[in-house]
Amino acid sequence: MTAPALPPLMVSADDAAALIGVSPATWHRMVAAGKTPAPVRLSKGCVRYRTADLQRWCEAGCPDRKTWEADEHGRPAR
């Protein structure tokens, strides 16, 4: 038997764009404008987005990063 695949905990910018339903170019513009949750920098050149953050961000109405981080929503799940 094969174990079921687990959903990813983090995704690339292109995968984040796909999850949200926008093009990668639109996602990158949103990131540059501070309209998305902050990415996690795993190493130089390796940036990922927490899928849990993306889901909570969408459920909160997709606020800009400043609002998101000032609220409880912007804090990583524990």
C-alpha positions as CSV (number, residue, x, y, z in Angstrom):
1,M,0.0,0.0,0.0
2,T,1.1,3.5,-0.8
3,A,0.8,6.1,1.9
4,P,-1.5,9.1,0.9
5,A,0.4,12.1,-0.3
6,L,0.5,14.9,2.3
7,P,-0.4,18.4,1.1
8,P,2.7,20.7,1.0
9,L,3.3,22.9,4.0
10,M,5.1,25.5,1.8
11,V,4.9,26.4,-1.9
12,S,6.9,28.4,-4.4
13,A,5.7,31.8,-5.6
14,D,4.3,30.2,-8.8
15,D,2.4,27.6,-6.8
16,A,1.1,30.3,-4.5
17,A,-0.2,32.2,-7.5
18,A,-1.9,29.0,-8.8
19,L,-3.5,28.4,-5.3
20,I,-4.8,31.9,-5.2
21,G,-6.0,31.8,-8.8
22,V,-3.8,34.6,-10.3
23,S,-0.9,34.5,-12.8
24,P,2.7,34.3,-11.6
25,A,3.3,37.8,-12.9
26,T,0.3,39.2,-11.0
27,W,1.4,37.4,-7.8
28,H,4.9,38.9,-8.1
29,R,3.4,42.4,-8.5
30,M,1.2,41.8,-5.4
31,V,4.3,40.6,-3.4
32,A,6.3,43.7,-4.5
33,A,3.4,46.0,-3.5
34,G,3.1,44.4,-0.1
35,K,-0.3,42.8,-0.7
36,T,0.5,39.2,0.2
37,P,1.7,37.4,3.4
38,A,5.4,37.6,3.8
39,P,7.4,34.8,2.3
40,V,9.7,32.5,4.2
41,R,13.3,32.7,3.1
42,L,14.7,29.2,3.4
43,S,18.1,30.1,1.8
44,K,19.5,32.6,-0.6
45,G,17.2,32.3,-3.7
46,C,14.8,29.9,-2.0
47,V,11.5,31.6,-1.0
48,R,8.4,29.8,0.0
49,Y,4.9,30.7,1.2
50,R,3.2,28.8,4.0
51,T,0.0,27.2,2.7
52,A,-1.7,27.7,6.0
53,D,-0.9,31.5,5.8
54,L,-2.3,31.6,2.3
55,Q,-5.5,29.9,3.4
56,R,-6.0,32.2,6.4
57,W,-5.1,35.2,4.4
58,C,-7.8,34.4,1.8
59,E,-10.4,33.7,4.6
60,A,-9.5,37.1,6.1
61,G,-10.3,38.8,2.8
62,C,-6.8,39.2,1.4
63,P,-5.7,42.2,3.4
64,D,-2.4,44.0,2.6
65,R,0.7,42.7,4.4
66,K,0.8,45.6,6.9
67,T,-2.8,44.9,8.0
68,W,-2.2,41.2,8.0
69,E,0.9,41.3,10.1
70,A,-0.7,43.8,12.6
71,D,-3.6,41.3,13.1
72,E,-3.5,37.8,14.7
73,H,-3.9,36.3,11.3
74,G,-0.3,37.2,10.3
75,R,1.3,35.2,13.0
76,P,2.4,31.7,12.1
77,A,0.2,28.8,13.4
78,R,1.6,27.1,16.4
